[in-house]
Each structure stands twice: as C-alpha cells, then as structure tokens.
C-alpha cells in the first residue's frame, strides 16, 4: 500500500483509481493474512 500512497501523493494516479486499487490491496492483504494464519495452525486428524 506504500507504493499506492506514493503514486497518489505524486499525483500519478487519480483519486478514484487509487481508491479502487487500495480497496483491492486491502482485500488481498486480508486474504493472505487469513491464509498464513490457517497454514500455521497445527494439523489435527479426527478419527
């Protein structure tokens, strides 16, 4: 998200484009964080 902020502050991106990309980046971060948390959980086998 750092790079997106730099692009908006340098006026390289329009605000609407920034908002859209930033929302997508936040969602990706949430998905990746959830995946990492799931992967770190110990595997349990139920019989």
Secondary structure, DSSP 8 states (H G I E B T S, - for coil): -HHHHHHHHTT-S-HHHHHHHHHHHHHHHHHHHHHHHHHHS------
